[in-house]
Amino acid sequence: MNQEENIMVRHKVYQLKETEVVEIKGRLLRGESILPIAKDYRVIPKVIRFIYEGKAWERVPPSMKHRHRRRGLRQALSPVEVEEAKDLYSQGLTKMDLCYHFVISLNTLNLALAS
């Protein structure tokens, strides 16, 4: 193997599939650390951090199969969660971030913020 081929092998790019990103977002929502996730998918931690921060794959929803039995989403927020959502929204969190945080649909969030 010549020098050029060796460099290509060492710097091989591993691309993530959409299904993997869904799994990664689910693991992040459950509070798992970035480093073990990056090792599992053979990517640098920066890739996982960008997914976490919404700078990459922002349109892919997280895995929510551990939630509501029909669609993976909760039907409503508790009164305490409604207050927390209102507070976080007033601090500048986007509605999509709040949906990911509480694992709810945008419709459920809008109903909670309107109450």
Backbone as CSV, one residue per row, in Angstrom:
resi,resn,N_x,N_y,N_z,CA_x,CA_y,CA_z,C_x,C_y,C_z
1,MET,0.853,-1.178,0.000,0.000,0.000,0.000,0.893,1.233,0.000
2,ASN,0.643,2.150,-0.927,1.483,3.349,-0.968,0.980,4.382,0.036
3,GLN,1.721,5.475,0.162,1.415,6.503,1.153,0.023,7.104,0.943
4,GLU,-0.356,7.379,-0.314,-1.639,8.006,-0.603,-2.811,7.104,-0.195
5,GLU,-2.735,5.816,-0.459,-3.792,4.882,-0.082,-3.921,4.793,1.438
6,ASN,-2.786,4.811,2.125,-2.781,4.745,3.574,-3.529,5.942,4.173
7,ILE,-3.315,7.116,3.623,-3.990,8.313,4.112,-5.499,8.180,3.899
8,MET,-5.901,7.662,2.760,-7.322,7.501,2.475,-7.990,6.538,3.458
9,VAL,-7.288,5.487,3.845,-7.844,4.524,4.788,-7.988,5.169,6.168
10,ARG,-6.966,5.911,6.602,-7.015,6.528,7.921,-8.082,7.607,8.017
11,HIS,-8.402,8.263,6.920,-9.357,9.365,6.947,-10.677,9.005,6.272
12,LYS,-11.034,7.737,6.299,-12.282,7.303,5.695,-13.461,8.009,6.370
13,VAL,-14.393,8.469,5.577,-15.559,9.185,6.085,-16.687,8.182,6.312
14,TYR,-17.238,8.192,7.514,-18.372,7.335,7.832,-19.623,8.204,7.816
15,GLN,-20.529,7.920,6.899,-21.753,8.692,6.812,-22.853,7.990,7.602
16,LEU,-23.667,8.797,8.240,-24.773,8.256,9.021,-26.019,8.139,8.152
17,LYS,-26.785,7.110,8.403,-28.070,6.935,7.736,-29.141,7.606,8.598
18,GLU,-30.259,7.929,7.984,-31.329,8.600,8.714,-31.816,7.763,9.890
19,THR,-31.904,6.460,9.715,-32.349,5.588,10.816,-31.372,5.646,11.987
20,GLU,-30.085,5.778,11.681,-29.086,5.885,12.748,-29.234,7.209,13.495
21,VAL,-29.539,8.276,12.759,-29.708,9.587,13.392,-30.935,9.573,14.314
22,VAL,-31.989,8.891,13.898,-33.175,8.752,14.750,-32.792,8.060,16.057
23,GLU,-32.005,6.990,15.960,-31.553,6.269,17.152,-30.656,7.155,18.022
24,ILE,-29.761,7.898,17.381,-28.847,8.786,18.122,-29.641,9.833,18.893
25,LYS,-30.623,10.456,18.236,-31.420,11.473,18.917,-32.190,10.885,20.092
26,GLY,-32.676,9.666,19.932,-33.359,9.001,21.037,-32.433,8.762,22.209
27,ARG,-31.205,8.331,21.909,-30.230,8.092,22.979,-29.863,9.398,23.677
28,LEU,-29.739,10.478,22.911,-29.428,11.776,23.509,-30.568,12.250,24.407
29,LEU,-31.804,12.026,23.974,-32.959,12.404,24.795,-33.009,11.647,26.103
30,ARG,-32.522,10.421,26.081,-32.515,9.615,27.311,-31.330,9.975,28.203
31,GLY,-30.517,10.954,27.784,-29.444,11.454,28.626,-28.105,10.769,28.450
32,GLU,-27.961,9.979,27.411,-26.684,9.295,27.189,-25.625,10.296,26.734
33,SER,-24.389,10.077,27.127,-23.290,10.975,26.791,-22.909,10.877,25.317
34,ILE,-22.331,11.950,24.819,-21.966,12.050,23.411,-20.858,11.071,23.029
35,LEU,-19.839,10.940,23.853,-18.674,10.122,23.501,-19.007,8.650,23.232
36,PRO,-19.767,7.968,24.090,-20.097,6.571,23.787,-20.932,6.415,22.520
37,ILE,-21.806,7.369,22.264,-22.615,7.314,21.047,-21.715,7.452,19.831
38,ALA,-20.783,8.399,19.891,-19.857,8.601,18.773,-19.035,7.341,18.506
39,LYS,-18.592,6.690,19.564,-17.814,5.459,19.391,-18.655,4.353,18.755
40,ASP,-19.912,4.243,19.168,-20.792,3.211,18.613,-21.022,3.389,17.117
41,TYR,-21.080,4.640,16.662,-21.358,4.904,15.249,-20.099,5.257,14.455
42,ARG,-18.956,5.180,15.112,-17.656,5.407,14.478,-17.558,6.774,13.805
43,VAL,-18.007,7.796,14.547,-17.885,9.174,14.093,-17.209,9.975,15.199
44,ILE,-16.727,11.149,14.842,-16.111,11.986,15.868,-17.215,12.596,16.742
45,PRO,-16.929,12.887,17.997,-17.948,13.444,18.903,-18.595,14.729,18.382
46,LYS,-17.868,15.495,17.585,-18.401,16.741,17.042,-19.651,16.485,16.201
47,VAL,-19.691,15.370,15.482,-20.865,15.028,14.670,-22.078,14.832,15.573
48,ILE,-21.892,14.098,16.663,-22.995,13.851,17.603,-23.416,15.161,18.269
49,ARG,-22.450,15.994,18.602,-22.762,17.280,19.227,-23.577,18.160,18.271
50,PHE,-23.222,18.158,16.987,-23.977,18.933,16.002,-25.408,18.418,15.887
51,ILE,-25.585,17.103,15.950,-26.937,16.531,15.931,-27.695,16.992,17.177
52,TYR,-27.035,16.926,18.325,-27.645,17.328,19.599,-28.054,18.803,19.590
53,GLU,-27.198,19.654,19.014,-27.455,21.094,18.994,-28.395,21.512,17.866
54,GLY,-28.762,20.584,16.998,-29.662,20.902,15.893,-28.970,21.540,14.712
55,LYS,-27.640,21.449,14.650,-26.895,22.013,13.531,-26.784,21.019,12.369
56,ALA,-27.113,19.780,12.626,-27.094,18.746,11.590,-28.311,17.854,11.795
57,TRP,-28.908,17.413,10.704,-30.056,16.506,10.740,-31.200,17.091,11.571
58,GLU,-31.400,18.394,11.503,-32.417,19.028,12.347,-33.844,18.613,11.996
59,ARG,-34.084,18.146,10.781,-35.447,17.775,10.382,-35.815,16.330,10.729
60,VAL,-34.848,15.571,11.223,-35.108,14.176,11.571,-35.563,14.109,13.027
61,PRO,-36.751,13.545,13.277,-37.230,13.463,14.659,-36.497,12.368,15.432
62,PRO,-36.416,12.493,16.754,-35.762,11.454,17.553,-36.626,10.208,17.665
63,SER,-36.009,9.128,18.064,-36.743,7.888,18.312,-37.587,8.082,19.560
64,MET,-38.882,7.855,19.423,-39.773,8.054,20.561,-40.562,6.790,20.861
65,LYS,-40.046,5.650,20.464,-40.794,4.412,20.640,-40.989,4.027,22.100
66,HIS,-40.242,4.655,23.017,-40.396,4.356,24.431,-41.527,5.164,25.064
67,ARG,-42.207,5.995,24.270,-43.285,6.834,24.782,-44.645,6.252,24.441
68,HIS,-45.596,7.097,24.162,-46.990,6.720,23.954,-47.129,5.527,23.015
69,ARG,-48.031,4.624,23.334,-48.120,3.346,22.628,-48.528,3.456,21.165
70,ARG,-49.290,4.489,20.762,-49.734,4.559,19.372,-48.746,5.279,18.471
71,ARG,-48.353,6.486,18.818,-47.521,7.279,17.927,-46.162,7.604,18.514
72,GLY,-45.907,7.212,19.736,-44.627,7.542,20.354,-44.634,8.899,21.030
73,LEU,-45.757,9.594,21.021,-45.825,10.918,21.617,-46.777,10.935,22.799
74,ARG,-46.493,11.809,23.738,-47.377,11.970,24.886,-48.597,12.764,24.454
75,GLN,-49.696,12.555,25.124,-50.933,13.233,24.774,-51.043,14.620,25.407
76,ALA,-50.443,14.843,26.577,-50.569,16.129,27.253,-49.418,16.307,28.238
77,LEU,-49.225,17.546,28.656,-48.232,17.865,29.679,-48.933,18.046,31.020
78,SER,-48.228,17.730,32.082,-48.760,17.989,33.419,-48.739,19.501,33.653
79,PRO,-49.486,19.990,34.631,-49.474,21.433,34.920,-48.071,21.973,35.229
80,VAL,-47.274,21.190,35.909,-45.900,21.615,36.221,-45.083,21.713,34.926
81,GLU,-45.266,20.739,34.027,-44.546,20.760,32.755,-45.010,21.916,31.867
82,VAL,-46.293,22.260,31.945,-46.800,23.402,31.176,-46.088,24.675,31.621
83,GLU,-45.973,24.868,32.926,-45.274,26.048,33.447,-43.797,26.048,33.038
84,GLU,-43.179,24.873,33.097,-41.779,24.763,32.685,-41.628,25.084,31.199
85,ALA,-42.542,24.588,30.386,-42.499,24.852,28.947,-42.650,26.339,28.663
86,LYS,-43.590,26.996,29.350,-43.781,28.431,29.168,-42.533,29.208,29.562
87,ASP,-41.931,28.798,30.668,-40.714,29.456,31.146,-39.568,29.286,30.147
88,LEU,-39.365,28.058,29.671,-38.290,27.795,28.711,-38.528,28.522,27.387
89,TYR,-39.781,28.600,26.969,-40.124,29.300,25.727,-39.839,30.792,25.866
90,SER,-40.150,31.349,27.027,-39.890,32.777,27.244,-38.391,33.066,27.328
91,GLN,-37.595,32.044,27.673,-36.142,32.199,27.732,-35.485,32.064,26.367
92,GLY,-36.273,31.717,25.349,-35.719,31.683,23.997,-35.609,30.318,23.343
93,LEU,-36.013,29.240,24.019,-35.986,27.929,23.372,-37.023,27.899,22.264
94,THR,-36.692,27.238,21.171,-37.640,27.142,20.066,-38.716,26.113,20.400
95,LYS,-39.811,26.187,19.687,-40.893,25.222,19.910,-40.425,23.804,19.587
96,MET,-39.591,23.668,18.546,-39.110,22.340,18.180,-38.220,21.767,19.290
97,ASP,-37.383,22.606,19.890,-36.559,22.151,21.015,-37.435,21.690,22.176
98,LEU,-38.495,22.421,22.432,-39.416,22.042,23.507,-40.123,20.724,23.189
99,CYS,-40.481,20.524,21.926,-41.112,19.259,21.530,-40.165,18.096,21.784
100,TYR,-38.888,18.257,21.437,-37.900,17.209,21.679,-37.706,16.986,23.174
101,HIS,-37.659,18.083,23.929,-37.419,17.987,25.366,-38.541,17.220,26.080
102,PHE,-39.787,17.562,25.749,-40.920,16.941,26.418,-41.478,15.725,25.677
103,VAL,-40.945,15.439,24.502,-41.395,14.333,23.646,-42.898,14.449,23.385
104,ILE,-43.242,15.584,22.789,-44.628,15.861,22.447,-44.694,16.402,21.024
105,SER,-45.880,16.425,20.472,-46.064,16.993,19.137,-46.143,18.511,19.244
106,LEU,-45.990,19.159,18.104,-46.095,20.615,18.067,-47.506,21.055,18.439
107,ASN,-48.499,20.301,18.033,-49.879,20.615,18.376,-50.083,20.580,19.894
108,THR,-49.569,19.551,20.556,-49.680,19.442,22.014,-48.977,20.616,22.689
109,LEU,-47.820,20.988,22.168,-47.086,22.122,22.738,-47.878,23.410,22.567
110,ASN,-48.419,23.649,21.389,-49.195,24.868,21.158,-50.390,24.957,22.085
111,LEU,-51.056,23.824,22.324,-52.184,23.808,23.264,-51.716,24.143,24.680
112,ALA,-50.568,23.611,25.064,-50.036,23.884,26.413,-49.644,25.348,26.568
113,LEU,-49.004,25.923,25.552,-48.566,27.319,25.639,-49.761,28.272,25.616
114,ALA,-50.844,27.864,24.973,-52.024,28.722,24.885,-52.841,28.711,26.189
115,SER,-52.663,27.684,27.009,-53.473,27.588,28.236,-52.973,28.516,29.326
